[in-house]
Amino acid sequence: MRKRILVAAIAVMGLTNLAVAQDAPADNSGKWQFRLRGIVVSPDESADIEAIGGDVDISTSIVPEFDITYFFDDNWSMELILGTTKHDVKAVETAVGEIDLGHVWLLPPTLTGQYHFTGGNFVPYVGAGVNLTLFYGVDEGPTVDDIDYDTAVGFALQGGFDYMLNDQWFLNFDVKKLFLNTTATVDATTALGATVDADVDINPWIFGLGVGLKL
């Protein structure tokens, strides 16, 4: 009798565990992903320049980028995107012609929330988030005396996909659009006898291709 009860108890426990295993969804919570991408940063720029009018021209930049993703479950994650870019800047079509404004470095850490469409080796995703851009390493060029760029906070939209090569390694393609605005204060006292403010929309497109590791 005791043996029968013991066998029945073991059978019930086994069936219970099997049912739980079948009902429980696959869980990626707590999983980390790391990507290394090469990115093309292409500004979609425009400017409203006081006094002398005109527009702005900001060069495209190609740089490496590193990002870290944390998964809350199979579908939802957050990604921190890290990189820095250098851009040449010109004021164009102004009342005094084209002005070389040297170059500036941008440090734009961006945090996005992502939704991943699971179901195979091809894993597309979409995302949205916030961006903080710091301007540093300013070289004002040969014409003006100094340039100051205000720190900017903006929004980011994102889309892309991972292609899993195995359980850990994958390829990645990613596109982001940053909505980024800053005020540039240009000290042109020597050349123009004035300080000029410019409201600058940078709004870059960022195209990335790289490799990643899932832990």
C-alpha angles and dihedrals in degrees: 000000000000090000091053092050091048092049091048092049092050090048092050091048091050093050091047093051091047092051092049091049091051094047096045113090121227107275126213094169112139093022120136129209127194124194134188113198139176106224137195112212110200115180119218090204137182135158144197105214120194122232099353099046122202133113140270133253118203121185127237116250133205116202143145119266133196125201138181124208128193119197120215090186138334094299111024126068145147124230130200112203119203129187143112131224138195121217134185113224132204134175106222136190092016126151088260097042130248117347123199106223095183118226141303136199120229124205105191112174107189129194118198135179112222139199116206123203103219131194109102146000091301107074115179121189143184128206147176134191151126134297133204115196123196121192118213143149091048116187106188095201130230100302112048130053100227143345128206122193120199118232108256136213118198146151131266135206121195142186135169147113143249120218111204115223091181137332092300113020126065144161121240138204118185139177125191134180117202120198100210131167131175139171114235117201109202118197103207097159095132096047103032105010090240147081113239128201122208128192102215128194109197098172097169128198111222120201118189137185124180153115131276144196126214119205 
